[in-house]
């Protein structure tokens, strides 16, 4: 999810498409939150790790 967010950020920046830039930021933030929750041992959606 984080990698997809970064790809969308780069593509959105290079092509000047603002919706891709926004979606990229959202995906990166959600991905980081899920990684942090999984790394502290808190179950995310019933699993220790979301991947």
mmCIF entry with sequence, helices, sheets and N, C-alpha, C, O atoms, coordinates in Angstrom:
data_MODEL
# 
_entry.id   MODEL 
# 
_entity.id                         1 
_entity.type                       polymer 
_entity.pdbx_number_of_molecules   1 
# 
_entity_poly.entity_id                      1 
_entity_poly.type                           'polypeptide(L)' 
_entity_poly.nstd_linkage                   no 
_entity_poly.nstd_monomer                   no 
_entity_poly.pdbx_seq_one_letter_code       
;(UNK)(UNK)(UNK)(UNK)(UNK)(UNK)(UNK)(UNK)(UNK)(UNK)(UNK)(UNK)(UNK)(UNK)(UNK)(UNK)
(UNK)(UNK)(UNK)(UNK)(UNK)(UNK)(UNK)(UNK)(UNK)(UNK)(UNK)(UNK)(UNK)(UNK)(UNK)(UNK)
(UNK)(UNK)(UNK)(UNK)(UNK)(UNK)(UNK)(UNK)(UNK)(UNK)(UNK)(UNK)(UNK)(UNK)(UNK)(UNK)
(UNK)(UNK)(UNK)
;
_entity_poly.pdbx_seq_one_letter_code_can   XXXXXXXXXXXXXXXXXXXXXXXXXXXXXXXXXXXXXXXXXXXXXXXXXXX 
_entity_poly.pdbx_strand_id                 A 
# 
loop_
_entity_poly_seq.entity_id 
_entity_poly_seq.num 
_entity_poly_seq.mon_id 
_entity_poly_seq.hetero 
1 1  UNK n 
1 2  UNK n 
1 3  UNK n 
1 4  UNK n 
1 5  UNK n 
1 6  UNK n 
1 7  UNK n 
1 8  UNK n 
1 9  UNK n 
1 10 UNK n 
1 11 UNK n 
1 12 UNK n 
1 13 UNK n 
1 14 UNK n 
1 15 UNK n 
1 16 UNK n 
1 17 UNK n 
1 18 UNK n 
1 19 UNK n 
1 20 UNK n 
1 21 UNK n 
1 22 UNK n 
1 23 UNK n 
1 24 UNK n 
1 25 UNK n 
1 26 UNK n 
1 27 UNK n 
1 28 UNK n 
1 29 UNK n 
1 30 UNK n 
1 31 UNK n 
1 32 UNK n 
1 33 UNK n 
1 34 UNK n 
1 35 UNK n 
1 36 UNK n 
1 37 UNK n 
1 38 UNK n 
1 39 UNK n 
1 40 UNK n 
1 41 UNK n 
1 42 UNK n 
1 43 UNK n 
1 44 UNK n 
1 45 UNK n 
1 46 UNK n 
1 47 UNK n 
1 48 UNK n 
1 49 UNK n 
1 50 UNK n 
1 51 UNK n 
# 
_struct_asym.id          A 
_struct_asym.entity_id   1 
# 
loop_
_struct_conf.conf_type_id 
_struct_conf.id 
_struct_conf.pdbx_PDB_helix_id 
_struct_conf.beg_label_comp_id 
_struct_conf.beg_label_asym_id 
_struct_conf.beg_label_seq_id 
_struct_conf.pdbx_beg_PDB_ins_code 
_struct_conf.end_label_comp_id 
_struct_conf.end_label_asym_id 
_struct_conf.end_label_seq_id 
_struct_conf.pdbx_end_PDB_ins_code 
_struct_conf.beg_auth_comp_id 
_struct_conf.beg_auth_asym_id 
_struct_conf.beg_auth_seq_id 
_struct_conf.end_auth_comp_id 
_struct_conf.end_auth_asym_id 
_struct_conf.end_auth_seq_id 
_struct_conf.pdbx_PDB_helix_class 
_struct_conf.details 
_struct_conf.pdbx_PDB_helix_length 
HELX_P HELX_P1 AA1 UNK A 2  ? UNK A 15 ? UNK A 2  UNK A 15 1 ? 14 
HELX_P HELX_P2 AA2 UNK A 18 ? UNK A 39 ? UNK A 18 UNK A 39 1 ? 22 
# 
_struct_conf_type.id          HELX_P 
_struct_conf_type.criteria    ? 
_struct_conf_type.reference   ? 
# 
loop_
_atom_site.group_PDB 
_atom_site.id 
_atom_site.type_symbol 
_atom_site.label_atom_id 
_atom_site.label_alt_id 
_atom_site.label_comp_id 
_atom_site.label_asym_id 
_atom_site.label_entity_id 
_atom_site.label_seq_id 
_atom_site.pdbx_PDB_ins_code 
_atom_site.Cartn_x 
_atom_site.Cartn_y 
_atom_site.Cartn_z 
_atom_site.occupancy 
_atom_site.B_iso_or_equiv 
_atom_site.pdbx_formal_charge 
_atom_site.auth_seq_id 
_atom_site.auth_comp_id 
_atom_site.auth_asym_id 
_atom_site.auth_atom_id 
_atom_site.pdbx_PDB_model_num 
ATOM 1   N N  . UNK A 1 1  ? 0.832  -1.181  0.000   1.00 0.00 ? 1  UNK A N  1 
ATOM 2   C CA . UNK A 1 1  ? 0.000  0.000   0.000   1.00 0.00 ? 1  UNK A CA 1 
ATOM 3   C C  . UNK A 1 1  ? 0.880  1.249   0.000   1.00 0.00 ? 1  UNK A C  1 
ATOM 4   O O  . UNK A 1 1  ? 0.578  2.239   -0.667  1.00 0.00 ? 1  UNK A O  1 
ATOM 5   N N  . UNK A 1 2  ? 1.961  1.183   0.754   1.00 0.00 ? 2  UNK A N  1 
ATOM 6   C CA . UNK A 1 2  ? 2.865  2.339   0.809   1.00 0.00 ? 2  UNK A CA 1 
ATOM 7   C C  . UNK A 1 2  ? 3.540  2.533   -0.544  1.00 0.00 ? 2  UNK A C  1 
ATOM 8   O O  . UNK A 1 2  ? 3.674  3.660   -1.021  1.00 0.00 ? 2  UNK A O  1 
ATOM 9   N N  . UNK A 1 3  ? 3.962  1.437   -1.159  1.00 0.00 ? 3  UNK A N  1 
ATOM 10  C CA . UNK A 1 3  ? 4.642  1.533   -2.457  1.00 0.00 ? 3  UNK A CA 1 
ATOM 11  C C  . UNK A 1 3  ? 3.684  2.078   -3.515  1.00 0.00 ? 3  UNK A C  1 
ATOM 12  O O  . UNK A 1 3  ? 4.068  2.927   -4.319  1.00 0.00 ? 3  UNK A O  1 
ATOM 13  N N  . UNK A 1 4  ? 2.452  1.599   -3.521  1.00 0.00 ? 4  UNK A N  1 
ATOM 14  C CA . UNK A 1 4  ? 1.466  2.110   -4.475  1.00 0.00 ? 4  UNK A CA 1 
ATOM 15  C C  . UNK A 1 4  ? 1.220  3.601   -4.245  1.00 0.00 ? 4  UNK A C  1 
ATOM 16  O O  . UNK A 1 4  ? 1.075  4.360   -5.203  1.00 0.00 ? 4  UNK A O  1 
ATOM 17  N N  . UNK A 1 5  ? 1.174  4.019   -2.997  1.00 0.00 ? 5  UNK A N  1 
ATOM 18  C CA . UNK A 1 5  ? 1.000  5.434   -2.691  1.00 0.00 ? 5  UNK A CA 1 
ATOM 19  C C  . UNK A 1 5  ? 2.147  6.285   -3.199  1.00 0.00 ? 5  UNK A C  1 
ATOM 20  O O  . UNK A 1 5  ? 1.936  7.382   -3.717  1.00 0.00 ? 5  UNK A O  1 
ATOM 21  N N  . UNK A 1 6  ? 3.362  5.778   -3.049  1.00 0.00 ? 6  UNK A N  1 
ATOM 22  C CA . UNK A 1 6  ? 4.535  6.519   -3.530  1.00 0.00 ? 6  UNK A CA 1 
ATOM 23  C C  . UNK A 1 6  ? 4.529  6.594   -5.056  1.00 0.00 ? 6  UNK A C  1 
ATOM 24  O O  . UNK A 1 6  ? 4.859  7.631   -5.630  1.00 0.00 ? 6  UNK A O  1 
ATOM 25  N N  . UNK A 1 7  ? 4.154  5.495   -5.711  1.00 0.00 ? 7  UNK A N  1 
ATOM 26  C CA . UNK A 1 7  ? 4.073  5.500   -7.174  1.00 0.00 ? 7  UNK A CA 1 
ATOM 27  C C  . UNK A 1 7  ? 3.033  6.520   -7.647  1.00 0.00 ? 7  UNK A C  1 
ATOM 28  O O  . UNK A 1 7  ? 3.277  7.270   -8.592  1.00 0.00 ? 7  UNK A O  1 
ATOM 29  N N  . UNK A 1 8  ? 1.875  6.541   -6.986  1.00 0.00 ? 8  UNK A N  1 
ATOM 30  C CA . UNK A 1 8  ? 0.850  7.512   -7.366  1.00 0.00 ? 8  UNK A CA 1 
ATOM 31  C C  . UNK A 1 8  ? 1.313  8.946   -7.114  1.00 0.00 ? 8  UNK A C  1 
ATOM 32  O O  . UNK A 1 8  ? 0.996  9.846   -7.891  1.00 0.00 ? 8  UNK A O  1 
ATOM 33  N N  . UNK A 1 9  ? 2.056  9.159   -6.036  1.00 0.00 ? 9  UNK A N  1 
ATOM 34  C CA . UNK A 1 9  ? 2.597  10.499  -5.774  1.00 0.00 ? 9  UNK A CA 1 
ATOM 35  C C  . UNK A 1 9  ? 3.530  10.939  -6.893  1.00 0.00 ? 9  UNK A C  1 
ATOM 36  O O  . UNK A 1 9  ? 3.438  12.068  -7.376  1.00 0.00 ? 9  UNK A O  1 
ATOM 37  N N  . UNK A 1 10 ? 4.421  10.053  -7.300  1.00 0.00 ? 10 UNK A N  1 
ATOM 38  C CA . UNK A 1 10 ? 5.398  10.403  -8.345  1.00 0.00 ? 10 UNK A CA 1 
ATOM 39  C C  . UNK A 1 10 ? 4.695  10.637  -9.682  1.00 0.00 ? 10 UNK A C  1 
ATOM 40  O O  . UNK A 1 10 ? 4.969  11.624  -10.364 1.00 0.00 ? 10 UNK A O  1 
ATOM 41  N N  . UNK A 1 11 ? 3.792  9.733   -10.054 1.00 0.00 ? 11 UNK A N  1 
ATOM 42  C CA . UNK A 1 11 ? 3.088  9.886   -11.330 1.00 0.00 ? 11 UNK A CA 1 
ATOM 43  C C  . UNK A 1 11 ? 2.224  11.146  -11.314 1.00 0.00 ? 11 UNK A C  1 
ATOM 44  O O  . UNK A 1 11 ? 2.195  11.901  -12.286 1.00 0.00 ? 11 UNK A O  1 
ATOM 45  N N  . UNK A 1 12 ? 1.530  11.363  -10.217 1.00 0.00 ? 12 UNK A N  1 
ATOM 46  C CA . UNK A 1 12 ? 0.706  12.566  -10.115 1.00 0.00 ? 12 UNK A CA 1 
ATOM 47  C C  . UNK A 1 12 ? 1.523  13.840  -10.184 1.00 0.00 ? 12 UNK A C  1 
ATOM 48  O O  . UNK A 1 12 ? 1.089  14.831  -10.771 1.00 0.00 ? 12 UNK A O  1 
ATOM 49  N N  . UNK A 1 13 ? 2.711  13.817  -9.585  1.00 0.00 ? 13 UNK A N  1 
ATOM 50  C CA . UNK A 1 13 ? 3.577  14.999  -9.616  1.00 0.00 ? 13 UNK A CA 1 
ATOM 51  C C  . UNK A 1 13 ? 4.126  15.239  -11.019 1.00 0.00 ? 13 UNK A C  1 
ATOM 52  O O  . UNK A 1 13 ? 4.143  16.371  -11.504 1.00 0.00 ? 13 UNK A O  1 
ATOM 53  N N  . UNK A 1 14 ? 4.577  14.158  -11.669 1.00 0.00 ? 14 UNK A N  1 
ATOM 54  C CA . UNK A 1 14 ? 5.179  14.311  -12.994 1.00 0.00 ? 14 UNK A CA 1 
ATOM 55  C C  . UNK A 1 14 ? 4.158  14.688  -14.059 1.00 0.00 ? 14 UNK A C  1 
ATOM 56  O O  . UNK A 1 14 ? 4.464  15.474  -14.956 1.00 0.00 ? 14 UNK A O  1 
ATOM 57  N N  . UNK A 1 15 ? 2.960  14.144  -13.975 1.00 0.00 ? 15 UNK A N  1 
ATOM 58  C CA . UNK A 1 15 ? 1.935  14.431  -14.983 1.00 0.00 ? 15 UNK A CA 1 
ATOM 59  C C  . UNK A 1 15 ? 1.040  15.610  -14.614 1.00 0.00 ? 15 UNK A C  1 
ATOM 60  O O  . UNK A 1 15 ? 0.265  16.085  -15.444 1.00 0.00 ? 15 UNK A O  1 
ATOM 61  N N  . UNK A 1 16 ? 1.143  16.081  -13.382 1.00 0.00 ? 16 UNK A N  1 
ATOM 62  C CA . UNK A 1 16 ? 0.345  17.219  -12.954 1.00 0.00 ? 16 UNK A CA 1 
ATOM 63  C C  . UNK A 1 16 ? -1.112 16.874  -12.699 1.00 0.00 ? 16 UNK A C  1 
ATOM 64  O O  . UNK A 1 16 ? -1.988 17.728  -12.833 1.00 0.00 ? 16 UNK A O  1 
ATOM 65  N N  . UNK A 1 17 ? -1.376 15.621  -12.329 1.00 0.00 ? 17 UNK A N  1 
ATOM 66  C CA . UNK A 1 17 ? -2.751 15.189  -12.056 1.00 0.00 ? 17 UNK A CA 1 
ATOM 67  C C  . UNK A 1 17 ? -2.948 15.214  -10.543 1.00 0.00 ? 17 UNK A C  1 
ATOM 68  O O  . UNK A 1 17 ? -2.373 14.399  -9.821  1.00 0.00 ? 17 UNK A O  1 
ATOM 69  N N  . UNK A 1 18 ? -3.748 16.134  -10.079 1.00 0.00 ? 18 UNK A N  1 
ATOM 70  C CA . UNK A 1 18 ? -3.881 16.367  -8.644  1.00 0.00 ? 18 UNK A CA 1 
ATOM 71  C C  . UNK A 1 18 ? -4.607 15.239  -7.911  1.00 0.00 ? 18 UNK A C  1 
ATOM 72  O O  . UNK A 1 18 ? -4.333 14.992  -6.736  1.00 0.00 ? 18 UNK A O  1 
ATOM 73  N N  . UNK A 1 19 ? -5.521 14.558  -8.583  1.00 0.00 ? 19 UNK A N  1 
ATOM 74  C CA . UNK A 1 19 ? -6.258 13.486  -7.912  1.00 0.00 ? 19 UNK A CA 1 
ATOM 75  C C  . UNK A 1 19 ? -5.321 12.318  -7.591  1.00 0.00 ? 19 UNK A C  1 
ATOM 76  O O  . UNK A 1 19 ? -5.476 11.668  -6.557  1.00 0.00 ? 19 UNK A O  1 
ATOM 77  N N  . UNK A 1 20 ? -4.352 12.050  -8.468  1.00 0.00 ? 20 UNK A N  1 
ATOM 78  C CA . UNK A 1 20 ? -3.373 10.998  -8.173  1.00 0.00 ? 20 UNK A CA 1 
ATOM 79  C C  . UNK A 1 20 ? -2.487 11.397  -7.007  1.00 0.00 ? 20 UNK A C  1 
ATOM 80  O O  . UNK A 1 20 ? -2.131 10.560  -6.177  1.00 0.00 ? 20 UNK A O  1 
ATOM 81  N N  . UNK A 1 21 ? -2.137 12.649  -6.942  1.00 0.00 ? 21 UNK A N  1 
ATOM 82  C CA . UNK A 1 21 ? -1.324 13.168  -5.834  1.00 0.00 ? 21 UNK A CA 1 
ATOM 83  C C  . UNK A 1 21 ? -2.072 12.986  -4.514  1.00 0.00 ? 21 UNK A C  1 
ATOM 84  O O  . UNK A 1 21 ? -1.489 12.544  -3.523  1.00 0.00 ? 21 UNK A O  1 
ATOM 85  N N  . UNK A 1 22 ? -3.355 13.324  -4.500  1.00 0.00 ? 22 UNK A N  1 
ATOM 86  C CA . UNK A 1 22 ? -4.175 13.196  -3.298  1.00 0.00 ? 22 UNK A CA 1 
ATOM 87  C C  . UNK A 1 22 ? -4.339 11.735  -2.894  1.00 0.00 ? 22 UNK A C  1 
ATOM 88  O O  . UNK A 1 22 ? -4.185 11.394  -1.721  1.00 0.00 ? 22 UNK A O  1 
ATOM 89  N N  . UNK A 1 23 ? -4.648 10.875  -3.854  1.00 0.00 ? 23 UNK A N  1 
ATOM 90  C CA . UNK A 1 23 ? -4.785 9.446   -3.553  1.00 0.00 ? 23 UNK A CA 1 
ATOM 91  C C  . UNK A 1 23 ? -3.469 8.853   -3.048  1.00 0.00 ? 23 UNK A C  1 
ATOM 92  O O  . UNK A 1 23 ? -3.475 8.004   -2.157  1.00 0.00 ? 23 UNK A O  1 
ATOM 93  N N  . UNK A 1 24 ? -2.364 9.284   -3.599  1.00 0.00 ? 24 UNK A N  1 
ATOM 94  C CA . UNK A 1 24 ? -1.058 8.814   -3.151  1.00 0.00 ? 24 UNK A CA 1 
ATOM 95  C C  . UNK A 1 24 ? -0.783 9.180   -1.702  1.00 0.00 ? 24 UNK A C  1 
ATOM 96  O O  . UNK A 1 24 ? -0.282 8.360   -0.932  1.00 0.00 ? 24 UNK A O  1 
ATOM 97  N N  . UNK A 1 25 ? -1.106 10.395  -1.336  1.00 0.00 ? 25 UNK A N  1 
ATOM 98  C CA . UNK A 1 25 ? -0.911 10.833  0.053   1.00 0.00 ? 25 UNK A CA 1 
ATOM 99  C C  . UNK A 1 25 ? -1.776 10.009  0.991   1.00 0.00 ? 25 UNK A C  1 
ATOM 100 O O  . UNK A 1 25 ? -1.319 9.581   2.051   1.00 0.00 ? 25 UNK A O  1 
ATOM 101 N N  . UNK A 1 26 ? -3.032 9.784   0.600   1.00 0.00 ? 26 UNK A N  1 
ATOM 102 C CA . UNK A 1 26 ? -3.938 9.004   1.446   1.00 0.00 ? 26 UNK A CA 1 
ATOM 103 C C  . UNK A 1 26 ? -3.426 7.582   1.616   1.00 0.00 ? 26 UNK A C  1 
ATOM 104 O O  . UNK A 1 26 ? -3.427 7.057   2.730   1.00 0.00 ? 26 UNK A O  1 
ATOM 105 N N  . UNK A 1 27 ? -2.990 6.954   0.536   1.00 0.00 ? 27 UNK A N  1 
ATOM 106 C CA . UNK A 1 27 ? -2.494 5.577   0.621   1.00 0.00 ? 27 UNK A CA 1 
ATOM 107 C C  . UNK A 1 27 ? -1.231 5.478   1.466   1.00 0.00 ? 27 UNK A C  1 
ATOM 108 O O  . UNK A 1 27 ? -1.076 4.526   2.231   1.00 0.00 ? 27 UNK A O  1 
ATOM 109 N N  . UNK A 1 28 ? -0.339 6.434   1.341   1.00 0.00 ? 28 UNK A N  1 
ATOM 110 C CA . UNK A 1 28 ? 0.881  6.408   2.150   1.00 0.00 ? 28 UNK A CA 1 
ATOM 111 C C  . UNK A 1 28 ? 0.546  6.553   3.628   1.00 0.00 ? 28 UNK A C  1 
ATOM 112 O O  . UNK A 1 28 ? 1.106  5.836   4.457   1.00 0.00 ? 28 UNK A O  1 
ATOM 113 N N  . UNK A 1 29 ? -0.348 7.457   3.968   1.00 0.00 ? 29 UNK A N  1 
ATOM 114 C CA . UNK A 1 29 ? -0.715 7.674   5.366   1.00 0.00 ? 29 UNK A CA 1 
ATOM 115 C C  . UNK A 1 29 ? -1.395 6.433   5.948   1.00 0.00 ? 29 UNK A C  1 
ATOM 116 O O  . UNK A 1 29 ? -1.065 6.009   7.055   1.00 0.00 ? 29 UNK A O  1 
ATOM 117 N N  . UNK A 1 30 ? -2.336 5.852   5.212   1.00 0.00 ? 30 UNK A N  1 
ATOM 118 C CA . UNK A 1 30 ? -3.019 4.649   5.695   1.00 0.00 ? 30 UNK A CA 1 
ATOM 119 C C  . UNK A 1 30 ? -2.036 3.493   5.822   1.00 0.00 ? 30 UNK A C  1 
ATOM 120 O O  . UNK A 1 30 ? -2.097 2.737   6.791   1.00 0.00 ? 30 UNK A O  1 
ATOM 121 N N  . UNK A 1 31 ? -1.139 3.346   4.870   1.00 0.00 ? 31 UNK A N  1 
ATOM 122 C CA . UNK A 1 31 ? -0.144 2.290   4.937   1.00 0.00 ? 31 UNK A CA 1 
ATOM 123 C C  . UNK A 1 31 ? 0.779  2.426   6.138   1.00 0.00 ? 31 UNK A C  1 
ATOM 124 O O  . UNK A 1 31 ? 1.092  1.435   6.799   1.00 0.00 ? 31 UNK A O  1 
ATOM 125 N N  . UNK A 1 32 ? 1.212  3.641   6.421   1.00 0.00 ? 32 UNK A N  1 
ATOM 126 C CA . UNK A 1 32 ? 2.082  3.877   7.577   1.00 0.00 ? 32 UNK A CA 1 
ATOM 127 C C  . UNK A 1 32 ? 1.338  3.581   8.876   1.00 0.00 ? 32 UNK A C  1 
ATOM 128 O O  . UNK A 1 32 ? 1.908  2.998   9.798   1.00 0.00 ? 32 UNK A O  1 
ATOM 129 N N  . UNK A 1 33 ? 0.081  3.975   8.952   1.00 0.00 ? 33 UNK A N  1 
ATOM 130 C CA . UNK A 1 33 ? -0.712 3.699   10.158  1.00 0.00 ? 33 UNK A CA 1 
ATOM 131 C C  . UNK A 1 33 ? -0.856 2.196   10.362  1.00 0.00 ? 33 UNK A C  1 
ATOM 132 O O  . UNK A 1 33 ? -0.718 1.706   11.482  1.00 0.00 ? 33 UNK A O  1 
ATOM 133 N N  . UNK A 1 34 ? -1.134 1.461   9.286   1.00 0.00 ? 34 UNK A N  1 
ATOM 134 C CA . UNK A 1 34 ? -1.274 0.005   9.406   1.00 0.00 ? 34 UNK A CA 1 
ATOM 135 C C  . UNK A 1 34 ? 0.039  -0.661  9.808   1.00 0.00 ? 34 UNK A C  1 
ATOM 136 O O  . UNK A 1 34 ? 0.040  -1.599  10.606  1.00 0.00 ? 34 UNK A O  1 
ATOM 137 N N  . UNK A 1 35 ? 1.145  -0.187  9.267   1.00 0.00 ? 35 UNK A N  1 
ATOM 138 C CA . UNK A 1 35 ? 2.445  -0.742  9.652   1.00 0.00 ? 35 UNK A CA 1 
ATOM 139 C C  . UNK A 1 35 ? 2.729  -0.469  11.122  1.00 0.00 ? 35 UNK A C  1 
ATOM 140 O O  . UNK A 1 35 ? 3.201  -1.353  11.837  1.00 0.00 ? 35 UNK A O  1 
ATOM 141 N N  . UNK A 1 36 ? 2.447  0.741   11.576  1.00 0.00 ? 36 UNK A N  1 
ATOM 142 C CA . UNK A 1 36 ? 2.689  1.077   12.977  1.00 0.00 ? 36 UNK A CA 1 
ATOM 143 C C  . UNK A 1 36 ? 1.814  0.238   13.908  1.00 0.00 ? 36 UNK A C  1 
ATOM 144 O O  . UNK A 1 36 ? 2.292  -0.254  14.931  1.00 0.00 ? 36 UNK A O  1 
ATOM 145 N N  . UNK A 1 37 ? 0.550  0.074   13.564  1.00 0.00 ? 37 UNK A N  1 
ATOM 146 C CA . UNK A 1 37 ? -0.333 -0.738  14.396  1.00 0.00 ? 37 UNK A CA 1 
ATOM 147 C C  . UNK A 1 37 ? 0.126  -2.200  14.421  1.00 0.00 ? 37 UNK A C  1 
ATOM 148 O O  . UNK A 1 37 ? 0.092  -2.846  15.469  1.00 0.00 ? 37 UNK A O  1 
ATOM 149 N N  . UNK A 1 38 ? 0.547  -2.708  13.287  1.00 0.00 ? 38 UNK A N  1 
ATOM 150 C CA . UNK A 1 38 ? 1.017  -4.089  13.232  1.00 0.00 ? 38 UNK A CA 1 
ATOM 151 C C  . UNK A 1 38 ? 2.338  -4.293  13.964  1.00 0.00 ? 38 UNK A C  1 
ATOM 152 O O  . UNK A 1 38 ? 2.572  -5.355  14.541  1.00 0.00 ? 38 UNK A O  1 
ATOM 153 N N  . UNK A 1 39 ? 3.205  -3.276  13.944  1.00 0.00 ? 39 UNK A N  1 
ATOM 154 C CA . UNK A 1 39 ? 4.515  -3.430  14.572  1.00 0.00 ? 39 UNK A CA 1 
ATOM 155 C C  . UNK A 1 39 ? 4.450  -3.363  16.097  1.00 0.00 ? 39 UNK A C  1 
ATOM 156 O O  . UNK A 1 39 ? 5.336  -3.888  16.770  1.00 0.00 ? 39 UNK A O  1 
ATOM 157 N N  . UNK A 1 40 ? 3.421  -2.730  16.650  1.00 0.00 ? 40 UNK A N  1 
ATOM 158 C CA . UNK A 1 40 ? 3.311  -2.668  18.105  1.00 0.00 ? 40 UNK A CA 1 
ATOM 159 C C  . UNK A 1 40 ? 2.538  -3.859  18.659  1.00 0.00 ? 40 UNK A C  1 
ATOM 160 O O  . UNK A 1 40 ? 2.321  -3.961  19.867  1.00 0.00 ? 40 UNK A O  1 
ATOM 161 N N  . UNK A 1 41 ? 2.123  -4.766  17.759  1.00 0.00 ? 41 UNK A N  1 
ATOM 162 C CA . UNK A 1 41 ? 1.458  -5.979  18.205  1.00 0.00 ? 41 UNK A CA 1 
ATOM 163 C C  . UNK A 1 41 ? -0.045 -5.880  18.289  1.00 0.00 ? 41 UNK A C  1 
ATOM 164 O O  . UNK A 1 41 ? -0.706 -6.817  18.737  1.00 0.00 ? 41 UNK A O  1 
ATOM 165 N N  . UNK A 1 42 ? -0.592 -4.766  17.869  1.00 0.00 ? 42 UNK A N  1 
ATOM 166 C CA . UNK A 1 42 ? -2.044 -4.615  17.901  1.00 0.00 ? 42 UNK A CA 1 
ATOM 167 C C  . UNK A 1 42 ? -2.634 -5.298  16.662  1.00 0.00 ? 42 UNK A C  1 
ATOM 168 O O  . UNK A 1 42 ? -2.200 -5.022  15.543  1.00 0.00 ? 42 UNK A O  1 
ATOM 169 N N  . UNK A 1 43 ? -3.604 -6.173  16.846  1.00 0.00 ? 43 UNK A N  1 
ATOM 170 C CA . UNK A 1 43 ? -4.217 -6.828  15.685  1.00 0.00 ? 43 UNK A CA 1 
ATOM 171 C C  . UNK A 1 43 ? -4.953 -5.823  14.799  1.00 0.00 ? 43 UNK A C  1 
ATOM 172 O O  . UNK A 1 43 ? -5.701 -4.975  15.287  1.00 0.00 ? 43 UNK A O  1 
ATOM 173 N N  . UNK A 1 44 ? -4.731 -5.933  13.507  1.00 0.00 ? 44 UNK A N  1 
ATOM 174 C CA . UNK A 1 44 ? -5.394 -5.072  12.535  1.00 0.00 ? 44 UNK A CA 1 
ATOM 175 C C  . UNK A 1 44 ? -6.322 -5.958  11.718  1.00 0.00 ? 44 UNK A C  1 
ATOM 176 O O  . UNK A 1 44 ? -5.859 -6.850  11.009  1.00 0.00 ? 44 UNK A O  1 
ATOM 177 N N  . UNK A 1 45 ? -7.620 -5.724  11.808  1.00 0.00 ? 45 UNK A N  1 
ATOM 178 C CA . UNK A 1 45 ? -8.631 -6.519  11.106  1.00 0.00 ? 45 UNK A CA 1 
ATOM 179 C C  . UNK A 1 45 ? -8.500 -8.009  11.437  1.00 0.00 ? 45 UNK A C  1 
ATOM 180 O O  . UNK A 1 45 ? -8.667 -8.865  10.569  1.00 0.00 ? 45 UNK A O  1 
ATOM 181 N N  . UNK A 1 46 ? -8.204 -8.299  12.686  1.00 0.00 ? 46 UNK A N  1 
ATOM 182 C CA . UNK A 1 46 ? -8.121 -9.688  13.125  1.00 0.00 ? 46 UNK A CA 1 
ATOM 183 C C  . UNK A 1 46 ? -6.785 -10.353 12.877  1.00 0.00 ? 46 UNK A C  1 
ATOM 184 O O  . UNK A 1 46 ? -6.631 -11.538 13.171  1.00 0.00 ? 46 UNK A O  1 
ATOM 185 N N  . UNK A 1 47 ? -5.817 -9.632  12.346  1.00 0.00 ? 47 UNK A N  1 
ATOM 186 C CA . UNK A 1 47 ? -4.493 -10.210 12.072  1.00 0.00 ? 47 UNK A CA 1 
ATOM 187 C C  . UNK A 1 47 ? -3.414 -9.383  12.752  1.00 0.00 ? 47 UNK A C  1 
ATOM 188 O O  . UNK A 1 47 ? -3.571 -8.181  12.968  1.00 0.00 ? 47 UNK A O  1 
ATOM 189 N N  . UNK A 1 48 ? -2.310 -10.057 13.084  1.00 0.00 ? 48 UNK A N  1 
ATOM 190 C CA . UNK A 1 48 ? -1.183 -9.332  13.681  1.00 0.00 ? 48 UNK A CA 1 
ATOM 191 C C  . UNK A 1 48 ? -0.537 -8.391  12.665  1.00 0.00 ? 48 UNK A C  1 
ATOM 192 O O  . UNK A 1 48 ? -0.077 -7.309  13.029  1.00 0.00 ? 48 UNK A O  1 
ATOM 193 N N  . UNK A 1 49 ? -0.499 -8.797  11.394  1.00 0.00 ? 49 UNK A N  1 
ATOM 194 C CA . UNK A 1 49 ? 0.070  -7.988  10.324  1.00 0.00 ? 49 UNK A CA 1 
ATOM 195 C C  . UNK A 1 49 ? -0.971 -7.888  9.228   1.00 0.00 ? 49 UNK A C  1 
ATOM 196 O O  . UNK A 1 49 ? -1.662 -8.868  8.946   1.00 0.00 ? 49 UNK A O  1 
ATOM 197 N N  . UNK A 1 50 ? -1.099 -6.726  8.602   1.00 0.00 ? 50 UNK A N  1 
ATOM 198 C CA . UNK A 1 50 ? -2.153 -6.565  7.620   1.00 0.00 ? 50 UNK A CA 1 
ATOM 199 C C  . UNK A 1 50 ? -1.791 -7.174  6.282   1.00 0.00 ? 50 UNK A C  1 
ATOM 200 O O  . UNK A 1 50 ? -2.660 -7.311  5.421   1.00 0.00 ? 50 UNK A O  1 
ATOM 201 N N  . UNK A 1 51 ? -0.541 -7.544  6.080   1.00 0.00 ? 51 UNK A N  1 
ATOM 202 C CA . UNK A 1 51 ? -0.182 -8.197  4.814   1.00 0.00 ? 51 UNK A CA 1 
ATOM 203 C C  . UNK A 1 51 ? -0.198 -9.668  5.038   1.00 0.00 ? 51 UNK A C  1 
ATOM 204 O O  . UNK A 1 51 ? 0.072  -10.436 4.115   1.00 0.00 ? 51 UNK A O  1 
# 
